[in-house]
Amino acid sequence: MSAPMSPEEYLAVLLAPARRAPEPSRALPAAAYRDPAQSVQMAAEKVKPVRKKPRPPKVNKKWR
């Protein structure tokens, strides 16, 4: 029979599947772990997106 495995070799054998297919993290975003009073916004507090008015394209008036 072969010689017994060293602890380093045994650990490498046990961790080999983890290196081939690491498990995806199931952690939530950092805001989920903070105080809800700081991370939750009411509808009136949320910043509304600003819509820009369409502008006509610039025309080179020098050559008209």
Buried (B, 14 or more C-beta within 10 A) or exposed (E): EEEEEEEEEEEEEEEEEEEEEEEEEEEEEEEEEEEEEEEEEEEEEEEEEEEEEEEEEEEEEEEE
